[in-house]
Amino acid sequence: MSFGILAVGRYVPRYRLSASVVADALGWFQPALKAAREQSRSFAHWDEDALTMAVEAARDGLGTVDVSDVSRIVLASTTLPFADRSNVGVVREALDIVDSATVCESSGSMRAGSTALDDALSAQRAGKQLVIASDCVDTQPASADEVSHGHGAAAVVVGDGEPIATLTGRASLHQDFVDHYRAAGERFSYVLEARWTRDAGYRDQVLGTYRLALDEAGLKDVDHLAVAAPLALQRAIVKQVGGKNGGLGFAESVGYCGAAQALLMLVDALSQAKRGDTIALITIGQGVDVSVFELQADPAPIADLPVTNEDNYTRYLSMRRLLNKDEGIRAERDNRTAQSAAWRSHQAVTGFKGGRCSACNTLQFPASEVCVRCGATGTQSLHRLADMTGTVRSYTEDWLAYTPRPPLVFGNVGFTDGANVMMEFTDIEAGQLAVGDEVRMQFRIKDFDDRRGFRRYFWKPTPIGERADG
């Protein structure tokens, strides 16, 4: 038994926007976009945000870890949807982690993820710690960041056990070097000139901090380098340090995912490493974090990321709510949330728990006092449907009802032992779904209440398996 990283997971939205699509749309205005035509970036579906991505990354990372063992959850992000509501509390309940677990949030810097991980590894607290980094930073159309920044999340489980990796050295440097910033209440970052950022800001910071971390680890070099920085700076750091790979392939296909990038780069490096290898993780953001890890076991294989290429630039803008279009009178409805009802139903809605009858084993949603099959009273215990797969019993593609990405696809999903739930599907293309398809559940945004600045969450089914690029 030793202390270290026990498991890792990641989530990257399936949608990709290539730089060539952006260049075709805006190259007339910004010719420099044409130079990056081979790059692509991930972007979140209209019903995804930092919280939904955090849930999916954590579900991937927890794997065989018993959620009842998690005693602390840290959520790192610079795009948390609520300024005065526990964002990580939503994540905790969606993951069905005990409500006695300590929850906290880390923000304010692109190093929020690496800082949270370093803290978890340095403070060897009792129980298992779940560190999640998730960011959904939107970029202004025609900006340089539009083709290089992506959306994503990663999770790391830290604690006592049989770790896949242990921390052997670290160093950190903070300087109020403002290479970019996003003021409170603003959607887009203000970014300074990249060459000045590279040469004046990070050239000396990185190398010195990197060497300090290697000295603490007793190393002259490492087997794998993972660099969390905007792509142009990432390339410069890899060249300067003389490291191997540096995660460039991942970054060129997914983009720079803000505060989540450090953990995503670590997961990517672990997927290429083997027992005995060393990894240096370099994270940039008003300073530098460098962490050195040694693998104690061969990591479990990491599943490939599903990809759907988006070739319609205006649809991308619409999905990210960057296009102010007329959405029609069907979109003119009041989406006010009744907070009292939401609290009474929070285990059903956020935790997606139904009731299982102890008399006849029937599962139903929502749970009720009386069993729908045998009529027994007071026999139901809560049972989580979020981790179950379901089967499409019926579905409708509605091109008249409002949805940000038509058509609206909804239908009846059946679960083992009887539960049938009418649900809205997500990540669906027209004509894709069929009766009998197996589906899995994903935590997503159900509705935006723009009038009151609130958003509601629920679970949505999506088909299991791949589909052709849309």
C-alpha positions in Angstrom: 0.0 0.0 0.0 1.3 3.4 -0.9 -0.1 6.8 -1.8 -0.5 8.1 -5.3 -2.7 8.2 -8.4 -5.1 5.2 -8.3 -7.1 5.9 -11.5 -7.7 8.5 -14.2 -10.4 9.3 -16.6 -11.3 11.9 -19.3 -14.1 13.3 -21.3 -13.9 15.3 -24.5 -17.1 16.2 -26.3 -17.4 14.3 -29.6 -17.8 17.3 -31.8 -14.8 18.6 -33.7 -14.4 21.8 -35.6 -11.5 21.8 -38.0 -9.5 25.0 -38.7 -10.3 24.5 -42.4 -14.0 25.0 -41.8 -13.3 28.2 -39.9 -10.9 29.4 -42.6 -13.4 28.7 -45.3 -16.0 30.8 -43.4 -13.7 33.6 -42.2 -10.5 33.5 -44.2 -11.7 36.5 -46.2 -11.4 38.5 -43.0 -8.6 36.7 -41.2 -6.2 35.2 -43.7 -3.9 33.8 -40.9 -6.6 31.2 -40.2 -5.5 29.4 -43.3 -2.1 28.6 -41.8 -3.7 26.2 -39.2 -5.9 24.2 -41.6 -4.7 20.8 -40.2 -5.7 21.6 -36.7 -9.1 20.8 -35.1 -10.7 21.5 -31.8 -13.3 20.0 -29.6 -16.5 21.8 -28.7 -19.3 21.1 -26.3 -22.9 20.3 -27.5 -25.5 23.0 -26.6 -26.5 20.9 -23.5 -22.9 20.6 -22.1 -21.0 22.8 -19.8 -18.1 22.5 -17.2 -20.4 20.5 -14.8 -21.7 18.0 -17.3 -18.2 17.3 -18.6 -16.9 17.0 -15.1 -19.5 14.3 -14.3 -18.6 12.3 -17.4 -14.8 12.5 -16.8 -15.3 11.4 -13.1 -17.5 8.5 -14.2 -14.7 7.4 -16.5 -12.1 7.8 -13.9 -13.9 6.2 -10.9 -14.2 2.9 -12.8 -13.9 0.2 -10.2 -13.3 2.7 -7.4 -16.2 2.5 -4.8 -17.7 6.0 -4.7 -18.5 5.4 -1.0 -14.7 5.6 -0.4 -14.4 9.1 -1.8 -14.0 11.6 1.0 -13.1 14.7 -0.9 -14.0 16.2 -4.3 -12.2 19.1 -5.9 -13.5 20.7 -9.1 -11.1 23.0 -11.0 -12.5 25.3 -13.7 -12.5 28.8 -14.9 -16.0 28.5 -16.4 -18.2 27.3 -13.6 -21.8 28.3 -14.4 -22.7 29.5 -10.9 -20.9 32.3 -8.9 -23.0 31.6 -5.8 -24.1 28.0 -5.8 -22.0 25.0 -5.1 -21.0 23.8 -8.6 -19.1 20.8 -7.2 -22.2 20.0 -5.2 -24.1 19.4 -8.4 -21.3 17.1 -9.5 -21.3 15.2 -6.2 -25.0 14.5 -6.4 -24.8 13.4 -10.0 -22.0 11.0 -9.1 -23.9 9.7 -6.1 -21.0 10.4 -3.8 -21.9 10.6 -0.1 -23.1 14.0 1.1 -20.6 14.0 3.9 -17.7 14.2 1.5 -15.7 17.5 1.6 -16.3 19.5 -1.6 -14.2 22.5 -2.8 -13.6 24.4 -6.0 -10.4 25.8 -7.6 -10.4 28.6 -10.2 -8.8 31.8 -11.3 -6.0 30.4 -13.4 -5.2 27.9 -16.2 -3.2 26.2 -13.5 -6.3 25.5 -11.4 -6.2 21.8 -12.4 -2.5 21.2 -11.7 -2.7 23.1 -8.4 -5.6 21.0 -7.2 -3.8 17.8 -8.2 -0.6 18.9 -6.5 -2.6 19.8 -3.3 -4.3 16.4 -3.3 -1.0 14.5 -3.7 0.9 16.6 -1.2 -1.7 16.4 1.5 -2.2 12.7 2.1 -5.7 12.9 3.5 -7.7 9.9 4.6 -10.0 8.3 2.1 -9.9 8.8 -1.6 -9.8 12.2 -3.2 -11.4 12.9 -6.6 -9.8 15.7 -8.5 -11.7 16.9 -11.5 -10.7 19.6 -14.0 -13.2 20.8 -16.5 -13.3 23.9 -18.7 -15.6 25.1 -21.4 -14.0 28.4 -22.5 -15.7 29.9 -25.5 -13.8 32.0 -28.0 -14.7 35.0 -30.1 -15.3 34.2 -33.7 -12.3 35.0 -36.0 -9.9 35.1 -33.0 -6.7 33.1 -33.0 -8.1 31.1 -30.1 -11.1 29.9 -32.0 -9.2 27.2 -33.8 -6.8 26.3 -31.0 -8.9 26.2 -27.9 -11.2 23.2 -27.1 -13.5 21.9 -24.4 -12.9 18.9 -22.1 -12.4 17.5 -18.7 -10.3 14.9 -16.9 -10.4 13.3 -13.4 -7.8 11.8 -11.1 -8.4 9.6 -8.1 -5.8 10.0 -5.4 -5.3 8.0 -2.2 -3.8 4.9 -0.5 -3.7 1.7 -2.4 -1.9 0.3 -5.4 -1.2 3.4 -7.4 -0.4 3.5 -11.1 1.8 6.6 -10.5 3.4 8.4 -7.6 4.7 12.0 -7.3 8.5 12.1 -7.0 9.2 15.8 -7.5 7.6 19.1 -8.0 8.3 22.8 -8.3 6.1 25.8 -8.7 6.6 29.4 -9.6 4.0 32.2 -9.6 4.3 35.5 -11.4 1.6 38.0 -12.2 2.5 37.8 -15.9 -0.7 38.7 -17.7 -0.5 36.9 -21.1 -4.3 36.9 -21.2 -7.2 37.6 -18.9 -11.0 37.4 -18.7 -12.7 39.9 -16.5 -15.6 38.8 -14.2 -18.8 38.7 -16.2 -17.1 38.6 -19.6 -17.4 35.7 -21.9 -14.2 36.0 -23.9 -10.6 36.4 -22.9 -8.4 39.2 -24.0 -5.2 37.7 -25.4 -1.8 39.4 -25.9 0.6 38.8 -28.7 1.8 35.2 -28.7 5.5 35.8 -29.5 5.8 38.3 -26.6 4.2 35.8 -24.3 6.6 33.1 -25.3 9.8 35.1 -25.3 9.3 37.6 -22.5 7.1 35.5 -20.2 7.8 31.8 -20.2 11.1 31.1 -21.8 13.1 31.5 -18.5 10.3 30.5 -16.1 9.8 27.1 -17.6 13.3 25.8 -17.8 14.3 26.9 -14.3 11.2 25.4 -12.7 11.5 22.2 -14.8 15.1 21.7 -13.6 14.1 22.2 -9.9 11.4 19.6 -10.2 13.8 17.1 -11.8 16.4 17.8 -9.1 13.8 17.0 -6.4 13.0 13.7 -8.3 16.7 12.9 -8.6 16.4 12.8 -12.4 18.3 14.3 -15.3 15.6 13.6 -17.9 12.2 12.0 -18.1 10.7 9.4 -20.5 7.5 11.4 -21.3 6.8 15.1 -21.3 3.3 16.5 -21.0 2.8 20.2 -21.6 -0.4 22.1 -20.8 -0.2 25.4 -22.6 -1.7 27.1 -25.7 -0.5 25.2 -28.8 2.1 27.7 -30.1 3.6 28.0 -26.6 3.3 24.2 -26.1 5.4 23.6 -29.2 8.0 26.2 -28.1 8.3 24.6 -24.6 8.7 21.1 -26.0 11.5 22.3 -28.2 13.1 24.3 -25.4 13.0 21.5 -22.8 13.9 18.8 -25.4 11.2 16.5 -24.2 9.5 13.6 -26.0 6.1 14.3 -27.7 4.8 16.7 -25.1 1.2 15.8 -26.0 1.2 17.7 -29.3 -0.8 15.2 -31.1 -3.6 15.4 -28.6 -3.6 19.2 -28.5 -3.6 19.5 -32.3 -6.8 17.3 -32.6 -8.6 18.5 -29.4 -7.3 21.9 -28.7 -6.2 23.7 -25.5 -8.9 23.0 -22.9 -8.0 25.6 -20.3 -7.7 24.5 -16.7 -8.6 20.9 -17.7 -5.5 20.7 -20.0 -3.1 19.7 -17.3 -5.0 16.6 -16.3 -5.9 15.8 -19.9 -2.2 15.9 -20.8 -1.4 13.7 -17.8 -4.0 11.1 -18.9 -2.6 11.2 -22.4 0.9 10.7 -21.3 -0.1 7.8 -19.0 -1.8 6.1 -22.0 1.6 6.0 -23.7 3.7 5.0 -20.7 4.6 1.7 -18.9 5.7 0.7 -15.5 9.0 2.3 -14.5 8.6 5.2 -16.9 8.8 8.8 -15.7 6.5 11.7 -16.7 7.0 15.5 -16.3 3.8 17.5 -16.4 4.4 21.2 -17.2 1.5 23.6 -16.7 1.4 27.3 -17.7 -0.7 30.1 -16.3 0.6 33.2 -14.5 3.6 31.1 -13.6 4.6 27.4 -14.0 3.7 24.1 -12.2 6.0 21.1 -12.9 5.2 17.7 -11.4 7.2 14.6 -11.9 5.6 11.1 -11.7 7.0 7.6 -11.7 4.7 4.8 -12.9 4.3 2.0 -10.5 2.1 -0.2 -12.8 1.1 -0.4 -16.4 -2.0 1.9 -16.7 -5.3 0.4 -17.9 -6.0 1.1 -21.6 -7.8 4.3 -22.3 -10.7 4.2 -24.8 -10.4 6.1 -28.0 -12.4 9.3 -28.1 -15.5 9.3 -30.3 -15.5 12.0 -33.0 -18.1 13.7 -35.1 -16.8 16.3 -37.5 -18.8 19.5 -37.8 -18.6 20.9 -41.3 -21.2 23.7 -40.7 -19.6 26.7 -39.2 -22.9 28.5 -38.4 -24.3 25.4 -36.7 -21.2 25.4 -34.5 -21.9 29.0 -33.6 -25.5 28.2 -32.9 -24.6 25.3 -30.6 -22.3 27.5 -28.6 -24.9 30.3 -28.4 -22.6 32.6 -30.4 -25.1 33.2 -33.1 -28.0 35.5 -32.3 -30.7 34.1 -34.6 -34.5 34.2 -34.6 -35.5 31.0 -32.8 -39.2 31.4 -33.5 -42.2 31.6 -31.2 -41.9 28.0 -30.0 -38.8 29.1 -28.2 -40.7 31.8 -26.3 -41.6 29.9 -23.1 -40.9 30.6 -19.5 -38.3 28.1 -18.2 -38.6 29.0 -14.6 -37.5 26.3 -12.1 -39.6 25.7 -9.0 -36.8 25.4 -6.5 -39.0 23.7 -3.9 -40.0 21.0 -6.3 -36.5 20.6 -7.5 -35.3 20.0 -4.0 -38.0 17.4 -3.3 -37.1 15.6 -6.5 -33.3 16.1 -6.4 -32.4 12.4 -6.0 -34.6 11.5 -9.0 -33.5 14.4 -11.2 -29.8 14.9 -10.4 -29.0 11.4 -9.1 -31.5 9.7 -11.5 -32.7 7.3 -8.9 -35.9 5.3 -9.2 -37.5 2.8 -6.9 -37.0 -0.9 -6.7 -39.8 -3.0 -5.0 -38.5 -5.5 -2.4 -41.6 -7.6 -2.9 -41.4 -8.2 -6.7 -38.1 -6.6 -7.7 -39.8 -4.3 -10.1 -37.9 -1.1 -11.0 -39.8 2.1 -11.7 -39.2 5.7 -12.2 -39.9 7.8 -10.3 -40.1 6.0 -7.1 -43.5 5.9 -5.5 -45.3 4.7 -2.4 -47.2 2.0 -4.3 -45.5 -0.6 -6.7 -46.9 -0.3 -10.2 -46.7 -4.1 -10.7 -47.7 -5.9 -7.4 -49.4 -3.0 -5.6 -47.3 -3.4 -2.5 -47.0 -0.3 -0.3 -43.9 1.1 1.3 -41.6 -1.5 -0.3 -39.4 0.6 -2.6 -35.8 1.5 -2.0 -33.9 4.0 -4.2 -32.0 2.5 -7.1 -29.7 4.4 -9.4 -30.6 4.3 -13.2 -27.8 6.6 -14.3 -25.3 3.8 -14.4 -27.6 1.4 -16.2 -28.0 0.9 -19.9 -31.4 1.1 -21.5 -33.2 0.1 -24.7 -35.1 2.3 -27.1 -38.7 1.2 -27.0 -40.1 4.1 -29.1 -38.9 7.5 -30.4 -40.0 10.6 -32.3 -38.0 13.0 -34.4 -39.8 16.3 -34.0 -38.8 19.1 -36.4 -41.5 21.5 -35.1 -40.7 21.5 -31.3 -37.9 23.9 -30.3 -34.5 22.6 -29.7 -31.1 24.4 -30.3 -30.0 21.6 -32.6 -33.0 20.1 -34.5 -34.5 17.7 -34.6 -35.7 17.2 -31.1 -35.5 13.4 -30.5 -37.4 12.0 -27.6 -38.9 8.6 -26.7 -39.4 5.8 -24.3 -36.4 4.1 -22.8 -36.8 0.8 -21.1 -34.5 -0.5 -18.3 -34.0 -4.0 -16.9 -36.7 -5.1 -14.4 -39.4 -2.8 -15.7 -38.6 0.9 -15.6 -39.8 2.9 -18.6 -38.9 6.6 -18.8 -39.8 9.1 -21.5 -36.5 10.9 -22.2 -34.9 13.4 -24.5 -32.0 12.0 -26.5 -28.7 13.8 -27.0 -25.8 13.6 -29.5 -28.3 12.3 -32.1 -28.3 12.8 -35.8 -31.5 12.7 -37.9 -32.2 9.1 -38.9 -29.7 7.6 -36.6 -31.9 6.1 -33.9 -33.8 2.8 -34.2 -36.1 0.8 -31.9 -34.1 -1.7 -30.0 -30.9 0.4 -29.9 -28.9 0.2 -26.6 -28.3 3.5 -24.9 -26.3 4.8 -22.0 -27.1 7.8 -19.8 -25.2 11.1 -19.8 -25.6 14.0 -17.4 -26.6 17.1 -19.5 -28.3 20.5 -19.3 -32.0 20.2 -19.6 -33.0 23.8 -20.0 -31.7 27.4 -19.7 -33.6 30.0 -17.8 -31.9 33.0 -19.3 -34.4 35.4 -17.6 -33.2 34.4 -14.2 -29.7 33.2 -15.0 -30.4 29.6 -14.0 -30.0 26.2 -15.7 -31.5 22.8 -15.0 -29.8 19.4 -15.4 -31.1 15.9 -16.1 -29.9 12.7 -17.7 -30.2 12.0 -21.4 -29.7 8.7 -23.3 -27.3 8.5 -26.2 -26.6 5.4 -28.4 -23.8 3.1 -27.4 -21.3 2.6 -30.2 -20.0 4.7 -33.1 -21.8 6.4 -35.9 -20.5 7.9 -39.1 -19.2 11.4 -39.0 -22.0 14.0 -39.3 
